[in-house]
Amino acid sequence: MRTYHNISRPDYTPEMITDLKADEVFVFGSNLAGMHGGGAARVALNKFGAVWGKGVGLQGRSYAIPTMQGGVETIQPYVDEFIIFAEEHPERFFYVTRIGCGIAGFRDEEIAPLFRRAVGLENVCLPESFVK
């Protein structure tokens, strides 16, 4: 466990997230069209304010990173954009789900390196498989 803003938080993103504290954001894999029909995107739509038709960025208490538009190299710019956003918003705590590792069909070892710069950020929680 770690402490951020005097609140105890897990070291790694939990497998299932069903609720968030006021300062927490659910980071999920999306498609550019914002068709949040399955997986973590559907959870974001139903529980955390994701907007149908918006495939990138902050939406309610969620943040979309597109993963369905091509290879890993097409995901990197969106991950970089997210990391900059997280750095600029230390008042928020971000739970990154295993983006790209469900419907998009990538493996953890393909996506994890994209988040290398986020490993040291105190307000970003990554899946254990991404960190290891």
Residue, then its C-alpha position, 0 to 999 in steps of 0.5 A: m500500500r502507498t499513501y497519496h493525499n493522506i489516503s491509503r491506495p494500493d501499489y497496483t491497480p486492482e483487477m476489478i474497480t467498482d467505485l472510486k474516491a472523489d479524487e480518483v480517475f479510471v483509465f481505460g482502453s478505448n477506440l477512437a470513435g468512443m464506442h464504449g461497448g465492452g470491457a473496461a470501456r463499458v465499466a467506464l461508461n456505466k460507472f465513471g462518466a465516460v462519454w459515448g462518442k468520445g474516445v480520447g481523454l478525460q471524461g467524468r471520472s474516467y480517462a480514455i486511451p485509444t488502443m484499437q487503431g493499429g499497432v502498439e506504435t499508434i497507442q504510444p502518443y496517447v499514453d504519452e499524452f495521458i502521462i503529461f496529463a497525470e503530471e499536470h494534475p497531481e490533485r488526481f489519482f489515476y488507476v490505469t487498467r490493462i489497456g489494450c490487453g482485452i478486446a484490442g488483443f495486445r499482450d501485457e509485455e507489449i503495452a507495459p513499456l509504453f508506461r515506463r515514464a509513469v512508473g515513478l509517478e506517485n499519482v499513477c497506479l499501474p497493473e502489476s503485470f505492467v510494472k513487472 
